[in-house]
């Protein structure tokens, strides 16, 4: 139920900006990475450290498989999946809840992204303020993570969804009309926050831009962008960070408690003769989940050129690429998936005949795969045979 996001109009209106030189819309990339995380943890539950967070080695390996290697975005994603009940801690490991996650994977693209948005909007476990990259929180003080989201969503719901706006104007509007959106008691001391670059404590209303302003910018270019609620851009191509934003059709619908006029349509997988599989962003997530169990991932792709090991920006990703290998088929067989089942899945999910070379190889694998085995052993070494 997204009706709770309906706004109560107040405060000044923002003046629209010029359209950006470059614009990015993350679309459903967060849902795609959520699917990747669930598939990874289905194969191998991930170890947790003593603080209950994903162990650093496991987190590093997981980021290599995602569309973004941003560690904050991964923490954000894991928090949402845990809030939704699709992941849970169990005996020092993070494990998948098969039944709950399967229901989500079987939904429509709109249902999937909407559930992720609602999970963030209502989450008290994820604290945006404590994850702003430019800030370093200290101590056990508490803040209400729902308050700034509520205020920001109310402000965004009053904007023209077809217009672009400057992030600096948004921050200035909050400082003018609702400066206490983060601290309703108006107390600007007591929270121990350091500037990540200078190491200086940020106290008092004079640090409003460094704390509240940075939080607003993070919410716009972090969670709301990752979720697909806003598109971000730059007015100057040389500017590395987003300076302008606008609501997407998804964001407009979420804030109004409605449904967009056009919903994402599912797209089929495409299998090539070189044993690679092209998975568009909007292929059904359940098909993507099954594909991840039988292939090895390659670098995500888009219209922009990128190096062999370089990820394209989230806003330019159009599809992911995967390869059927002997190792991936061996892993599938170990989990009870035969090559014939792989072939049947590729035919159905692709909606077209599988290339003859791939089909023949899968047929041979069922006949001969596993006939040769490599095992570990111990070797006893002696200086000469008489010792034996």
N, C-alpha and C positions, 0 to 999 in steps of 0.2 A: 504494500500500500504506500504509494508515493504522495498521497494527498497531504501528508503532514508537512511537505515542503512549501505549501502555498504561502506567499509572502504577506506581510503587513506593511503596506507602503509608508515610507517616511524618509526624510533626508533629501539632499540635493540630487539632481539628475547629473549624469556624466555626459560630457560632450563627445560625440563620435570622433574618431581619428581617421586619418587616411588609411587606405588598405596597405598591408605590409608588402615589402619586397619579396619576402619568403614567408610561407605559412605552413604549419604542420597540424595535422589532425591524427591522433594516435589510433583512432577507430577502435577495434576490438583486440588490440595487441595485448592488453592486460589479461583478457580472457584466454587468449591463445597461450600465454605464458603460464596461466593457472593450469591449463590442461597439461602442459609440459611438466610442471611440478607434480601434479597428481600421478602422471604416468611414471615419473622417476621414482616417486616414493612407493608406488605399487610394486615396482621391480625390486627396490632396495630401500627399506625404511632408513631415514637419516639420523645419525647420532646427534644428541644434544649436549651442550656443555653444562657445567655446574650451575650456571645461571638460568638454565632452561632455554637458552637460545640455540639456534642451529650452529653446530660446530664449524669453526672457520674453514677447515678443509672441505667439508661437505658444502658449505655455502659458496666457496670459490668454484668448486666443480659444477655446482648447479647454475651459477651465473653464466658459465661458459655455454650453457645450452639455451639460454633465454635470449629474447630479442633485445634486451638491454642489460649491460653488466653493472648498472647502478645498484650498489648495496642497499641504499635506502629503499629503492623501489622493490627489491626482493623482500626486505623486511615488511614493507607495506603489504605486499601480496600474501606473504605467509600469515600475517595478522588477519587479513580478510578471510583466508581459507580456514583458519582456525575458528574465527568468529562464526562462520557459516556452518561449522561442524564437519567440514570435509577433511580436516587434518586434526590429529590429537596427539598429545604426548603420552607415550606408553613405555614404561620401564627404560627411560633414558633415550628413547628414540621418538622421532616424529613419524607417525604412521597414517595411512589413508583410511578414511571411513568409506568403504566401498558402496554401501547402500545410499548414503546421503550424496556422495559425489556423483554417483551414477545418475541420480535423478536430475542433477544440474547439467551433466554432460548431454543428457537426452533432450534438454529444452531447446527452444528456438534461440537464435542469436540475440534477439531483443530481450528475452527472458534472462539470458545468461549475463549480459552486461548490466541489465537493470538490477539484478540481485547483487552484483558486486558494488554498484553505486549505493544501493540501500544499506549494504553492510558497512561501507565507510561512513555514510551519513549518520548512522546510529551507533557506531562503535565507541565504546568507552575504553576498550583495551588499547586501541591505537591512539597515541597522543601526538598530534601533529606538531605541537610546540616543541616537544622534546626531540623531534627529528629534523628540525630546520638545520641544514648543513652549516650555516654561518654562526650557529649558536652552540654553546657547550653548557648544558644544564648541570647543576650540582645540587646535592642534598635531596631530601625526601619531601619537599613541599608539593602541594597538589594544586592542580587547576582543572577546570571542567572542559574537556576537549570538545564537547558538543556546542558550547556557546559560540566560539568563533565561526564554526561551520554554519550554524543557524543564521548568524548575522550576515555572513558572506552570501549565502544562498538567497536570503531575502533581498539583498542589494542586487544580485545578478538577475533575479526574476523581474526586476523593473527595467532591465535594459532591452534595447532593440536587438533581437537576435541576428538581424542582418547587418549590423554595424560593428566596426572594430573600435576598441577603446584602449587607451594607454594604461598600462599597469600603474604608472606613477599617479595618474588621475584617480584611479580606484583607491589607492592608498591615501591620497590627499582627501578624498571624499569621506573616508572613514574617520580620518583625524578631525575633520570639521564637524561631521554630523553624529558620529558614534565612537568617540575615542576610547571609551571604556568597554568596547565589545568583548575584549578578552578578560578584563578585570572589572566586573560590575560594581565592586565595592570602591573602585577608584584608588585602591592602594597600590602604588607603584614601587613599593619596597617589600622585601621579604622573600622574593623569588630569586634564587641564586643562578644567574645566567651570565656566562662569559662570552665575549666576542671571540670566535674561533681563531681569528687571525692575530689579534693583539693580546688576547688573554686578559683583557680588562673586564671588570664586572660592569654590567649594564643595569643601572638603577635610576629610578626617578622618571618623571614624565619627559625629561630631556632626552632619554634613550628610546622614546616611542618609535621612531623610524627604524632603529636598530633591532627592536624586538617585534612590536606589532606590525610594522611595515614589512619586515622580512618574513614574518609568518604569513601575511596576506600574499606576498609574492610566491612563497613556497606552495601555499594551497592552490594557487592558480596554475603554476608551471609544474607542480608535482602531482598530488592526488587528482585534482580535477582534470588535468591534461591526460594523465595516465588512464583515467577512467573513460575518457572520450567525451566529457561534458563540455570542454572548451577546446578551441583551436588556438594556437599561439603563433606569433610571428615576429618579425623584425622589420622596422622601417628602413634600416640601413643594412645592406648585405654584409658589411664588415662587422656588424654587431654580433658577438657570439651568443648573447642571451636574448630570450624573448622580451620584447618591450610592449607588444600589443596583444590583445586577445579578443575573441568573440565567442558567444555561445554557439554550440553546434545544435543540430536538430534534436539530437539525443538530450543534450543539456536542457534545451527549452522544454522538451516533453517531461523530463524528470521534475523540473521545477514547477510545472503546471499540473503535475499528476496525471498526464495524458500519454498518448502514444504518437510517435511521428507519423506524418502522412505517408512516408516511404520507409518500409522496414528492410533490413538486410536480407538478401536472398541467398540460400545455400548454393555453393559452387562445388563442382566435383573435383576429385583428384585427377592427376594426369600422370600416367606411367610411361617412361621412355625406354628405348632399347638399351640404353647404357645402365639400366637398373636404378635410375634415379626416379623419384616421385616428387612431383610438384604439388604442394598443398597450398591453395589460396587461403588468405586470411579467413574468408567466410565459408570454407568447407565445414561441414558439420563437426562440432567438437568431439562427438563420440567417434566419428571416423578418424579424426586426428589422433585421439587417444589410442585407438587400435593401431594406427599407422606407427606411432612411436614405439609400440611394443615389438614391431617386426623390422624396423629399419634403424640405421644410424643417422643422426641429424647432420646436415651440412649447414653452411652459413646462410642466414636469411637473405632474401634478395628483394630488389626493388628497381625502379627505373633509373636510379642514380648509380653511377659506377662506384665500386668499392673494391678494396684489395681482397685477396683471397681469404684472409683471416680477419677482415674488418666488417663490423656490423654496420648496416646503414642506419640512419636516424629512424626513430620509431615512426615518424610521420611519412616516411618514404617506403616503408616495408609493404609489399603487395602479396608476398607469398613466402613460404619456407620450402627448403629442399631437403630431401631425405634419400638415402641409398640403401638398397637391399644388398646385404653382404653375407658372406658365410658366417661371420660372427653374429650378425643380427638374427639369422635363421637358427643358429645354434641356441641363442638365448631364447628365441621363441619356442623352439622344441623343448627346451628345459622347463618352460612354463606350460607345456601341454599343447602348444599350437603347431600343427603339422603344416608342411609346405602347401598341401592342397587347400587347406583352410585359408592360407595367405593368398593363394591364387583366386579363390572364390571371393574373398574380401576385395581384392584389387579390381576384379571385374565389376562387382556391385558398386563400390564407392567411386569408380572411375566412369561408370556408365558406358564403357566401350571395351572392345576386346583388348586383352593384355598383349603387348608385342610378343610375337612367336618365340623370340630368343629368350625372353624372360619366362614365359610359360614353360618352355622346354627345360630350362634350368631348374625351375621349381619342381617339375616332375622328376627330374633326375635326383634332386636333393632328397625327395621322399624315399627313393629307391636306394641311394648310396650314402646319403648324409649320415654320419655317425659310424660308418663302417671302419674308419680309421680313428683312433683315439690317442691323445697325448696325455700321459699321466705323470704325476710326480713320483720320484723314487729316491731311495737312499743308496749311496755308493760306498762300499767298504774298500779302503785303500791300504795297502801294506807295502813295505819296502821290497820284499821278495816273496816268492810263492811258498818258501819253506815255513814262513810264519803261519800260513793257513793250516 
